[in-house]
Amino acid sequence: MDILIRDIDLIPVNGGEDIIRDTNIYIEGDRIACIGEFRDDRDVDRVIDGSGKVAMPGLINSHTHIGMSLLRNYADDLPLHDWLTKRIWPIEAKLQAEDVYWGSLLSMVEMIQSGTTGFCDMYFFMDEVGKGLEESGMRGVLTRGLIEDDEADKKLLETKELYRRWNGEANGRIKVMVAPHAPYTCSPAYLRSIMELARELDAGIHIHLSETRREVEESIEEYGKSPIEHVNDLGLFDLPTIAAHCVHIDDGDMDILKDKGVSPVNNPGSNLKLASGFSPVDRMLKKGINVALGTDGASSNNSLNMFREIYLAATVNKAVNMDAVSIPAYTAIEMATINGAKALLWDEEIGSIEVGKKADMIFIDMDKPHLYPMHNILSSLAYSVQASDVDTVIIDGDIVMEDREIKTLDVERIMFEGERVARDLINR
């Protein structure tokens, strides 16, 4: 479908804090064909009235575990180690493919409704997530979490098959990367096997790093170096790497991340709730590191709302650094859009609204009392906009949500099935 969006304000996120007022956006197929004045010579199939709305790139959730929506509000108010070992891992051992399918669809509904168009997921039964991606119309990176155990080699084969089946599918909306869970769950030998597979597939790496102080202390005790130094010395960062969390890091770690082009993912909501600490985002950005933004899973964050993460990324950094100009509004928006696209190795196609790029964008309804008066649109997007203000979502040129109605999924059935399988999982 060729679409014209008329008379809309635009935040392109293309390297400057531009706000283009009352413009027109032409979409041809899955790409942005033209931005600017209305043109009589362009025939379109559909015209959308953008007045009173702001267009911006779709949000990118660069680190999450979407199947974990089934465990939302299940294990709260616990430190990370106890949360994982006593509550999460025991229940995850009972997971079945159907659980992950419905849990993932439940998360996709939440993400679409809150303006997320793309994500990077690490979990199990990733074929089910791939099916959900095809059905939902979203864009995503599938990564099968790899924890070393008696089935370690089998998991590598599963990742290889996952890549064969899904990488490049759904008109290129799906990618596959290789995902060692963390250095504390993967031995050096297993990490080397994982790196060998990633090189064979020409795929990137998705890993948790330096999330807690305990993790760092145990790494220093066992290897004499931080988790970031440890995996770097193994050669992991010679592959494109998405490094979730990076909370407890020093200047030496940051220099490694910068030199190796690693993209850390800040997960402020999850890190705050689990009392893991807060990533030194401001320092990393000032070093020129590409910091992206994520929610983590809905069992540790309880939400997949990226607008809330934008707000937290900007405000908490100010408090931590005691600096009111730390992480200004536009920087937080970049973290959730173009920086995420760079982390997912997709920035040539998504992350900004520019001619030639894929048509992944969202429209915010600005005609809301909590957004008046409209002094500064960028400030509104970072500090005032709510998930419910997302009116329209376009992904790959397809209208996935319009007037808050999702076009691709049966929301009522997904809510029903999500509740059903979650109750069954807990009672197994």
N, C-alpha and C positions, 0 to 999 in steps of 0.2 A: 504494500500500500504506500502511495505517495501522500504525504501529509504536509499541510501548511499550518503552523502555529502563528496566529496573528496577534499583534499588539501586546507583546509580553515583555516584561523586564527580564534581563538575562545577566547572570553571573557566570561567565565562561570558565573561570579558573584556569587561565592560560598564561600564567606567569606574572600577571599584574592584578592589582585590586580593581579591575574594571567593572563597572556597572553600566550595561547598555540598556538604555530606556526605550520602551515602546517600539520594539523591533519585531522582525518576522523571522521564523526559522522554517526552512524547507527541508523535509526528509524525503529522500528517494530510496525506496527499498529499506535497507538496514543502515544507511549512511546519512550523515548531514550533508546536504547538497549546497545550501546557501543560507547566509545569515545577513539580514539587512532590510532594504526597502522592499515593499510589495511589488511583485512583478507580474504583469498581465500575460507574459509569454510562458508561464509555467502552469501546466495543467496538474491538478492534484485530485486525489480520490476523496480526501477528507480535509475539512477546515476546522481547526479548534480555536475557539476564542480564548486568548490568553490574558485578556484585560483583568486587572486586579490580582495577577499572579506573577510569581518569579520563577524562572527556569534556572536550574543549576544541574551540574552533572549528578548522575545517580551516585549514592553513597556506596562505599566499598568497605565491607567488614572483613578486614585482612587476617583475622584470627578468631575462629569460633569452633564450636562442637555442636552442630545444630540438632543432632539427634538427642542431645541432653535436655531438650525442652521437656521431655517426659519427666525429668527429675527437678523441674522448677519448684522451689519452695519445699523440697524434700529434705535437704540436709543443710540447714543454715546455722550461722553463728558458731562456726568451728574453725580452728586454724587449718591451713592448707593440708598439712601432713595427716592430721586426724580425719579431715574431710575426705581426702582421697582414700586412705587405707581402711578406715572404719565404716564409711558410708557409701562412697561412690564405687570404688573398685569391686566390692562384694556384690552390689546390685547389678553393675555392668556385666559381671560374669554370667548373669542370667539372660542377657539381651538376646533377642532373636531378630531375624531380618525384618519381619513385619513391624516390630517395635520401632526400628530405626526409620523405616519408610514413613510411618505416620508421624513420628516425632519430627522428622526432617520437614515434611510438608507443613506441619504446624508452625515450625520456625520460619519457613518460607512465606507463609501468610503474614506473620508478624513483621518480617523484614520488608516485604513489599509494602505493607500498609504504613511503614515508617520510613520509606524512601530509599531503602537499600536495594541496589540493582545487581550487585556482585559480591561474592564472598569467597574466603578460603577456609575450607572445612577439614578438620582432622577428627576422624572417628572410625567406627567399625561398620561392616556391611555397606561399604561405600557404593556398591552397585545400586542399592536402594536410594541413596542420595542422588545418583546419576539419573535414575528414573524420575525422581521428583524434579530435578532440574529440567529435564525434557518437558515435563508436564506444565511446570510453573512458568516457563519462559525466562527464568532468571539466568544469570551468568555466574559460573562458579569454578573453583579449583578443588578437585577431589584429592584428598591425601589420606591414605589408610594408616592410622597410627601404629607405629612399630615399637612394641615393648618386648625385650628379650625374655624368652621363656622356652619351654619345651617345643613350641611350634614356631620358633624364630625363623627357620628357613622356609616354612610354609607361608608365613606372612610376606616374605620377600617375593615368593611366586605369586601370591595374591595381588601384590602391588604391580607386578609385571603384567598380569592379566588385566588388571584394572586399567592400566595405561593403554593396552592393546584395544580394549573394548570402548573406552570413553574419550581418550584424548583427541580433541578436534571435533567431537560430535556436536550435534544440534547447531549446525551452521557456525561451528567454531566457538559456541558459548561455553564449552566445557574443556577444561584442562586437567591434567593429572600431574602431581608432583610426588616426591618421595618424602616420607615423614617419620624420621626417628623421634620418638616421644620426647626424650631428654637424655643428657649424658648420664644421669643417675639411674636410668632404666635400660640403657644400652651400653654394653662394654665397648672398649676400644676396638676389639676384633669385630663386633657386630656393626659398629659404626663404619668400619672400613668396608664391610660387605654391602652396607646400605649405600655408601658413596660409589662403590663399583657399579651397583645397579643404576644409580642416578646418572652416572656417566654413560652407561650403556643405552639408557632411554633418552639421553639428552634432556633431562628434567631437572627442575630446581628442587631445593630442600626446604622443608617446613618443620621447625623444631622449637621446643620450649627451652629457653636459656635464662639462667640467673634470675629465677622468679622469686626465690626466698633467700633470706640470709643463711638459713640452715643449709640449703643446697650449695651455696658458695663455700661455706665453711667445710662441708664434707668433701667437696672437690679439692680444696686446698690440702686437706688432711690426706686424701687418697693419692692425688696426682701432683701435689705441690704447686698447683696453679688454679686459676679461676676456671669456671666452665667455658667461658669464651676463649681463654688462652688454650685450654685443653683441646677443644674441638678444632680450633685454628691450627694447632700443631699437628693434628691428625690429617689436615688438609680439607676439612669439610667446607671451609669458606672459599675454596677454589671453585666451588659450585655456587650458582645463584642461590642465596639463602634468605628465607623469611624467619626471623628470630623473635618468637613471641615473648613478651614481657620485658626482659633486660632491665630489671628493677635495681638489682644490687650490682652495679658496675662502677669501675673507676676510670680514670683518664686513660690508663693503658688499655683497658677493654674497649673504650670508645675509639681509640686510635686504630685498633684492629678492625672494628666495625667499619670505620671510615675507609681505611686502606683496602679492605676486601669488598667494599660495596654491599655490605649486608644491610638489609632493611629490618630494623627492629619494629615491633608492633606494640604500641602502648595500649594497655587494657585497663583504663583507670577505674571503671566501675568494679570489676572483678578484683583487682589488686587492693582497692580500698576495703571491700567487703570481707575479703579473706585476711586483711591486715598484713598483706605481703610487703607493703611499702608503696612508694611511688617512683616511677621511672624518671630519671633526670633528663626529661625530654628537652628542656630548654638548652641544656649544655650540648646534647647530641645535635640538635638542629644548628646551633652556632658553629659546630665543627663541620657542618655540611653533610651530616648523615641523613638519609631518607627515612624519616620516622612516619610510619603509618598508624592506623587506628583500628581497634577491634573491640568486640564486646566480651570475648571468651564465651564459654557456654552459658546457657540460660539457667544452669543449676548453681553456678557460682555468681553470676551477675543478676539473675532473675529477670533479665530483660535483654532483648536484642535491638533495642532502640538506639541507633547510631547518633541521633540528635542529642540524646542524653550524654553519650560519650564525648561528642564535640564540646558540650557545655563543661563537662568535668575536665577534659583535657586542657581547656583554656583557664578555668577558674582555679583548679587545685594547684596548677603550676604557679600561679600568682601567689597563692598562700605559702606554698613550700619554699619558693624563692624569695618571698617577701618583696616582690617586684610587680607592681601593677601593670607593667607593660610586657611581662613575660607571656609568651604564647598569645598574641592578639587574635581577634576573631578570625581574620582571614587565614592565618597560619593554621588554626584548628580546622577550618574548612578544607584547606589543602591536605591536611593529614587524612581526612576522611574521603578524599576524592583522588586527586592526581598522585599523591604520595602512595596511596593504596594501589593504584594502577601500576605504578613503578615497581612496588614490592611484588605484585603478581605477574610481572613481566608482560603487562598489557597496556602500557602507557602510550604506545603508538596508535592504539585503537580506542581506548576509553579513558576516563578520568577528567576530561575537560570537554567543553562544547565548542568544537572547531570544525570547519568545513573539511570533509574527508574522513572524519572519525565516525565510529559506530554511533548510532543514535540511541545512547543510553542516557536518559535525563529524567528529571522529576520536576513537577510544578508545585509550588507552595502557594496555597490560598492565603493571601496577605490581608484579606478583609475580615479580620478577627479583632475583637476588642483588645486582646493581650498583645497585639502587634501595633497598636496605635499609640502615639503618633509615629509616623514613619520617618524618623530622623536619619537613620543609617541602616540600610538593608543588610549589610554584612553583620552588624551587631545583632540585628533581629534574628538572623539565621543561626548565629552561634549561641546567643543568650536567651532568646525568647520563643523561638519556634518550637512547637510540640509535634510529636509524631502524627497526631491527628490533623495537623495542618497540611499534610501531604495530600494533594488532590488527585494528581495524575502521575502515573509511572509508565515510561516508555523504555523498553529494552530491545536492542537489536532492531529498532524500527517498528516494533509491535507494541500496541497499547495494551499493557498488562493490567493496569488499573486506571479507571476514569471515574471522576466524581465519587471517589472512595470505594467503588465497586470493582473487585478483582474479577477479571474476565477469564482467567485461565484455570481457576481452581474452585472446587465446591467447598467453600469455607465452612458451612455448617456441618457437612459430613466429616471434614478433617478434624474439627473440634470434638465431635462425638467419638470418632475412632481414636483420637489422641488420648482422650479421657479413658476410654475402654482399655487400650493396651497399657497405659500407665498403671491403672489399678491392677491389671493382671500381672504386670511385671513385679510390682511391690509384693504381691501375695504368692509368688511362686516359691 
